[in-house]
Structures are given as structure tokens and as C-alpha cells.
Amino acid sequence: MIVDDQLSSRRLFQMYIEQSPNYELVHIVESAAYADAYVLKSKIDLVLMDILMHDGSNGLAAAERIKKNRPGIKIIAVTSMPEASWLKRAHEIGIESFWYKEVEKDTILDVMDRTMAGESVYPDNPPKVQIGPLNNVNFTERELEVLRVLVTGISNAEIAKKLFISENTVREHIRHLLEKTGCKSRTELAIEARVSGIAINIG
């Protein structure tokens, strides 16, 4: 089953599947919201699950529901966004493999074959993305945590409450981030972080 809201990605995955004698395409779903319902009514062995959907649904939450109800189904998380926290969460959920669109050397079919053979295929790190003069590997984990909450548009006080740190600490992290990126304001910083895909909060 393919779960992806991008037409180009769905067509690419479909092409690979149809070219392989090892797979049969059962469903193509454009939203993660009801992906778990499809696996309950059909015989599915493998799901290609995009993470970030335009309708607000997310593939990690859908994968978690699928793993709860059908733990034997193998899942490959696919995304083009370099949000580092998604790798960790995918591991925690029990997703078998993780594939970055457009940057991985292996094709999605290679990853499918290895996954179905019992291998867990994960990249060591998310792809590097530039924000200002630096890229995402130049930020500390705490700075990335602050960024993930900052992109939601809430205040420093609310960020501090969510992360269980002081408001002064939040201000310091944001100041360091502004210095590192060259952004002129927290709004510009939030926009740059979200557009680049470095920090995305999907709940």
C-alpha cells in the first residue's frame, strides 16, 4: 500500500512496484488519516508511508496505529524533509525502514526488497540542508527542540513550559540561533526552519 499525498511520488512508487514481479499494489491512499483502516480490510504486507501530509495528518501517527493493530505489517517511512526527530520516532514506533526521497543512493525498490528480507534500513543521519551560512548538523539537539516549538508560533513563555526550561534559557537559545543563521527576527527564523524542513512540529 502506498500512502502519499504527492502525485509525483505516488506515480514513482507505482512504477517501481509494477516493474517488480515481487509486489502487487493493493491500495494508493492520499492521506494518512485513514491508512490504518485500509490495512484492516485488505491483505497487506508492506506500506510505503509518507510522513507529512497536506491535510494535517502524519504518517508516523498512522504507522503507530497500524503497528498496534497489525504488528506483522512492515512499514517504510518516506519523506523529503530533514527533520531529525522523525528518525528517532520511527525507530520507537517499530517502523522497519526509513527512506529519504531524492537523496538516497538506494532506490525505494531496493529498500523494499531488503525490508521484506528482514533487514531494517535506516540512514545514519538526515540529509544536510542549508539555513543561513550553516546546515542542520550545526545545531544542538536542544536548539532543534526549541526550533520545533518556535515554528508553531507560540511565545517564549509557552515554549519554556512545553520544554520544561526557563524563559531566559529559551531567549538564549533563540539568540544563539539568530546569530548562527543570520536571521533578523524570530519570525524569519521560524519561517526559514519550517521551509527548509529542519524543524517541523507534527505533534
Phi, psi and chi 1 to 4 in degrees:
 res  aa     phi    psi   chi1   chi2   chi3   chi4
   1 MET       -  134.5 -179.5  171.1   74.6      -
   2 ILE  -101.5  128.0  -62.3  168.6      -      -
   3 VAL  -123.3  103.3 -176.1      -      -      -
   4 ASP  -159.5  136.5 -161.2  -54.0      -      -
   5 ASP   -91.7   -3.0   64.1  -15.6      -      -
   6 GLN   -97.6  122.6  -67.8 -174.9  -25.2      -
   7 LEU   -59.1  -42.2  178.5   60.8      -      -
   8 SER   -62.4  -40.2   58.4      -      -      -
   9 SER   -68.0  -42.6  -65.8      -      -      -
  10 ARG   -60.1  -42.6  -65.4 -163.3  -57.3  -89.8
  11 ARG   -66.8  -39.0  -75.0  178.6  172.9  172.0
  12 LEU   -63.4  -48.9  177.5   64.5      -      -
  13 PHE   -61.2  -42.9  -63.4  152.8      -      -
  14 GLN   -60.6  -41.0 -176.3  175.4    1.4      -
  15 MET   -61.7  -45.8  179.4 -172.2   71.8      -
  16 TYR   -61.7  -44.9  -86.0  115.2      -      -
  17 ILE   -63.5  -42.7  -68.9  167.9      -      -
  18 GLU   -70.4  -23.5  -70.1  175.7  -13.4      -
  19 GLN   -82.4  -13.5  -72.5  178.0   -8.8      -
  20 SER  -101.8  134.1  172.1      -      -      -
  21 PRO   -76.0   -6.6   29.3  -34.5      -      -
  22 ASN   -88.5  -11.3  -61.2  -34.7      -      -
  23 TYR  -131.6  151.6  -57.4   98.9      -      -
  24 GLU  -129.6  127.8  177.0 -175.3   -8.3      -
  25 LEU   -80.0  120.1 -175.8   57.5      -      -
  26 VAL   -96.0  -46.9  178.7      -      -      -
  27 HIS  -140.9  148.9  -67.7  -62.1      -      -
  28 ILE  -121.1  117.8  -60.7  177.6      -      -
  29 VAL  -119.7  133.7 -175.2      -      -      -
  30 GLU   -93.2   -1.4  -62.6 -179.4   21.3      -
  31 SER  -144.0  146.1  170.0      -      -      -
  32 ALA   -80.7  -10.0      -      -      -      -
  33 ALA   -57.1  -38.6      -      -      -      -
  34 TYR  -119.8   17.9  -53.0  107.4      -      -
  35 ALA   -59.4  -38.4      -      -      -      -
  36 ASP   -67.0  -27.5   50.4  -44.3      -      -
  37 ALA   -68.0  -35.5      -      -      -      -
  38 TYR   -65.8  -37.6  -79.6   88.0      -      -
  39 VAL   -73.0  -20.1  -56.6      -      -      -
  40 LEU   -76.3  -25.8  -67.4  175.5      -      -
  41 LYS  -105.6   -0.5   65.4  179.5 -176.5  179.8
  42 SER  -136.2  159.5  -55.7      -      -      -
  43 LYS   -86.6  105.2 -172.6  179.3 -175.4  -56.6
  44 ILE  -127.2  133.6  -66.1  171.3      -      -
  45 ASP  -103.6  -26.9  -58.4  -53.9      -      -
  46 LEU  -144.5  137.9  176.3   65.7      -      -
  47 VAL  -122.8  128.6  178.4      -      -      -
  48 LEU   -94.8  110.9  -55.4 -176.2      -      -
  49 MET  -115.8  108.0 -179.3   72.2   75.6      -
  50 ASP   -67.0  154.7 -169.6   22.2      -      -
  51 ILE   -97.8  -49.4  -64.8  177.3      -      -
  52 LEU  -102.1  120.2 -173.0   64.0      -      -
  53 MET  -113.1  147.0  -53.1  -79.3  174.5      -
  54 HIS   -65.1  -25.1  -69.6  -52.3      -      -
  55 ASP   -85.8    4.5   65.3   -5.3      -      -
  56 GLY    95.5  -13.6      -      -      -      -
  57 SER   -76.1  157.3   63.2      -      -      -
  58 ASN  -134.9  144.4   79.3   78.2      -      -
  59 GLY   -68.6  -26.4      -      -      -      -
  60 LEU   -68.2  -41.7  -66.6  177.7      -      -
  61 ALA   -64.3  -41.2      -      -      -      -
  62 ALA   -65.0  -41.0      -      -      -      -
  63 ALA   -62.9  -38.2      -      -      -      -
  64 GLU   -63.7  -40.2 -169.6  167.7   20.9      -
  65 ARG   -66.6  -39.8  -64.9 -166.9  -60.2  -91.0
  66 ILE   -64.6  -44.0  -70.9  171.0      -      -
  67 LYS   -63.8  -31.4  -78.0  -62.5 -176.7 -177.4
  68 LYS   -70.1  -41.1 -178.8  178.4  179.7  179.7
  69 ASN   -91.9  -31.3  -64.6  -45.9      -      -
  70 ARG  -137.8   72.3  -66.9  -73.5 -171.1  -88.1
  71 PRO   -62.3  -19.7   20.0  -31.8      -      -
  72 GLY   -77.2  -14.8      -      -      -      -
  73 ILE   -75.4  129.2  -67.1  176.6      -      -
  74 LYS   -86.2  143.5  -64.8 -178.7 -176.2  -65.2
  75 ILE  -129.1  136.6  -60.0  174.5      -      -
  76 ILE  -114.9  115.7  -58.6  173.5      -      -
  77 ALA   -78.3  133.7      -      -      -      -
  78 VAL  -128.5  139.1  -61.8      -      -      -
  79 THR  -160.7  160.8 -174.1      -      -      -
  80 SER  -109.2   -1.0   58.2      -      -      -
  81 MET   -92.3  135.5  -62.6  -65.5  179.6      -
  82 PRO   -87.5   25.9   33.4  -35.9      -      -
  83 GLU   -65.1  109.8  167.8   53.5   77.5      -
  84 ALA   -64.2  -32.3      -      -      -      -
  85 SER   -65.7  -21.8   66.8      -      -      -
  86 TRP   -67.3  -33.9  -68.2   -7.8      -      -
  87 LEU   -60.8  -47.3  -78.6  170.8      -      -
  88 LYS   -63.3  -44.1 -180.0 -179.5  178.2 -178.0
  89 ARG   -66.7  -37.7 -172.1  171.6  173.7 -161.4
  90 ALA   -61.1  -41.5      -      -      -      -
  91 HIS   -60.3  -46.4  -90.7  -60.8      -      -
  92 GLU   -62.4  -37.5  -67.3  170.0  -11.6      -
  93 ILE   -69.9  -28.0  -68.9  168.6      -      -
  94 GLY   100.5   17.2      -      -      -      -
  95 ILE   -65.5  130.7  -68.0  173.0      -      -
  96 GLU   -67.5  -43.0  -80.6   73.2   16.9      -
  97 SER  -142.1  162.2  -62.6      -      -      -
  98 PHE  -140.1  128.6 -160.4  108.6      -      -
  99 TRP  -134.2  127.7 -174.1   77.9      -      -
 100 TYR   -89.9  124.9  -76.4  106.9      -      -
 101 LYS   -63.3  140.3  -58.2  175.3 -176.0  177.8
 102 GLU    73.5   -8.9  -58.0  157.9    4.8      -
 103 VAL  -122.1  -18.7  -62.7      -      -      -
 104 GLU   -75.4  145.6  -64.4  -72.3    8.6      -
 105 LYS   -72.8  -39.6  -65.7  178.1 -178.4  177.4
 106 ASP   -76.3  142.4  -65.7  -29.6      -      -
 107 THR   -75.3  163.9   66.9      -      -      -
 108 ILE   -62.1  -32.0 -173.5   61.3      -      -
 109 LEU   -66.4  -39.0 -169.6   58.4      -      -
 110 ASP   -59.1  -45.3  -66.8  -30.1      -      -
 111 VAL   -66.9  -38.2  176.7      -      -      -
 112 MET   -60.5  -47.4  -70.4  166.4   61.9      -
 113 ASP   -61.3  -45.1  -70.6  -18.9      -      -
 114 ARG   -66.5  -38.1  -68.5  166.9   64.3 -172.6
 115 THR   -65.7  -45.3  -58.8      -      -      -
 116 MET   -68.2  -21.7  -67.6  -52.1  -66.6      -
 117 ALA   -82.7    0.0      -      -      -      -
 118 GLY   102.4    4.0      -      -      -      -
 119 GLU   -89.6  148.2 -169.8  175.7  -12.5      -
 120 SER  -104.8  118.3 -178.5      -      -      -
 121 VAL  -111.0  109.1 -175.3      -      -      -
 122 TYR  -130.9  140.7  -89.7   75.8      -      -
 123 PRO   -72.0  155.7   27.0  -33.2      -      -
 124 ASP   -69.6  -37.1  -66.7  -31.2      -      -
 125 ASN  -146.6  159.0  -63.3  -67.7      -      -
 126 PRO   -67.8  159.2   24.2  -32.5      -      -
 127 PRO   -64.3  150.2   20.4  -30.4      -      -
 128 LYS   -77.1  135.0  -68.2 -178.3  179.8  178.9
 129 VAL  -132.9  135.6  174.2      -      -      -
 130 GLN   -82.0  136.0 -157.9   78.3   12.3      -
 131 ILE  -139.3  110.6  176.7  170.8      -      -
 132 GLY    67.3 -142.3      -      -      -      -
 133 PRO   -81.6   -6.4   29.6  -34.5      -      -
 134 LEU  -115.4  174.5  -54.9  177.0      -      -
 135 ASN  -122.4  177.9   59.6   53.3      -      -
 136 ASN   -61.6  -23.2   42.4  -32.1      -      -
 137 VAL   -75.4   -9.3  -59.7      -      -      -
 138 ASN   -87.7    0.9  -60.1  119.4      -      -
 139 PHE  -102.2  144.0  -58.9  106.8      -      -
 140 THR   -75.3  163.6   67.5      -      -      -
 141 GLU   -62.0  -38.8 -179.1   54.0   40.6      -
 142 ARG   -67.1  -39.1 -179.7   56.7   92.7  178.6
 143 GLU   -61.8  -40.2  -73.7  171.6  -17.5      -
 144 LEU   -66.4  -36.5  -71.5  171.0      -      -
 145 GLU   -62.4  -43.3  -72.3  176.4   -4.6      -
 146 VAL   -63.3  -42.8  170.3      -      -      -
 147 LEU   -60.3  -41.8  -91.2  178.4      -      -
 148 ARG   -61.6  -32.6  -75.5 -179.3 -160.1  115.8
 149 VAL   -85.5  -35.9 -173.6      -      -      -
 150 LEU   -58.3  -38.5  177.7   67.9      -      -
 151 VAL   -66.1  -13.1  -62.8      -      -      -
 152 THR   -81.6   -9.7   64.3      -      -      -
 153 GLY    88.6   13.4      -      -      -      -
 154 ILE   -88.2  169.2   64.0  176.3      -      -
 155 SER   -77.8  167.7   67.9      -      -      -
 156 ASN   -59.8  -39.4  -73.5   -5.2      -      -
 157 ALA   -62.9  -40.2      -      -      -      -
 158 GLU   -71.5  -35.8  -68.9  171.0  -54.9      -
 159 ILE   -62.2  -45.6  -66.6  173.3      -      -
 160 ALA   -58.8  -42.1      -      -      -      -
 161 LYS   -64.9  -41.9 -174.2  176.1 -179.7 -179.6
 162 LYS   -66.9  -36.4  -82.0 -175.0  174.0  -68.1
 163 LEU   -97.4    0.3  -63.2 -179.7      -      -
 164 PHE    58.9   44.3  -57.7  102.3      -      -
 165 ILE  -131.9  170.2   56.8  179.4      -      -
 166 SER   -78.6  158.8   72.3      -      -      -
 167 GLU   -65.0  -34.9 -167.5  172.1  -15.4      -
 168 ASN   -62.4  -39.0  -76.4  -22.9      -      -
 169 THR   -65.1  -39.5  -59.6      -      -      -
 170 VAL   -61.1  -46.1  171.2      -      -      -
 171 ARG   -59.7  -40.2  -81.8 -164.2  -69.7  -92.0
 172 GLU   -64.5  -44.1  -81.0  -61.8  -64.0      -
 173 HIS   -61.8  -42.9  -77.8  -54.2      -      -
 174 ILE   -66.2  -39.1  -67.5  175.3      -      -
 175 ARG   -60.8  -44.7 -177.1  176.4   65.9   79.4
 176 HIS   -63.2  -39.9  -70.0  150.8      -      -
 177 LEU   -65.3  -40.2  -74.3  163.1      -      -
 178 LEU   -64.2  -40.5  -69.1  171.9      -      -
 179 GLU   -65.5  -42.4  -70.3  174.1   -7.3      -
 180 LYS   -66.6  -41.3  -76.0 -176.7  174.0 -177.4
 181 THR   -90.5  -21.3   61.3      -      -      -
 182 GLY    80.7    7.7      -      -      -      -
 183 CYS   -69.5  147.1  -68.2      -      -      -
 184 LYS   -89.7  -17.5  -60.7  -65.4 -170.8  -66.8
 185 SER  -151.9  165.1   67.2      -      -      -
 186 ARG   -65.8  -31.2   55.5 -179.0  -75.9  136.5
 187 THR   -65.3  -46.3  -59.0      -      -      -
 188 GLU   -61.9  -40.3 -177.8 -176.0  -11.3      -
 189 LEU   -61.3  -45.4  174.5   63.2      -      -
 190 ALA   -63.0  -42.2      -      -      -      -
 191 ILE   -64.3  -46.0  -68.1  170.6      -      -
 192 GLU   -62.0  -41.9  -71.4  -70.6  -25.6      -
 193 ALA   -65.1  -41.2      -      -      -      -
 194 ARG   -72.1  -44.8  179.1   61.0 -178.7   80.9
 195 VAL   -65.8  -39.2  169.1      -      -      -
 196 SER   -71.0  -21.0   68.4      -      -      -
 197 GLY    86.4    6.0      -      -      -      -
 198 ILE   -68.5  -39.2  -71.1  175.3      -      -
 199 ALA  -133.2  110.7      -      -      -      -
 200 ILE  -131.7  124.3  -57.9  173.9      -      -
 201 ASN  -101.2  111.6 -168.7  -42.8      -      -
 202 ILE  -112.2   11.7   57.1  174.8      -      -
 203 GLY    80.6      -      -      -      -      -
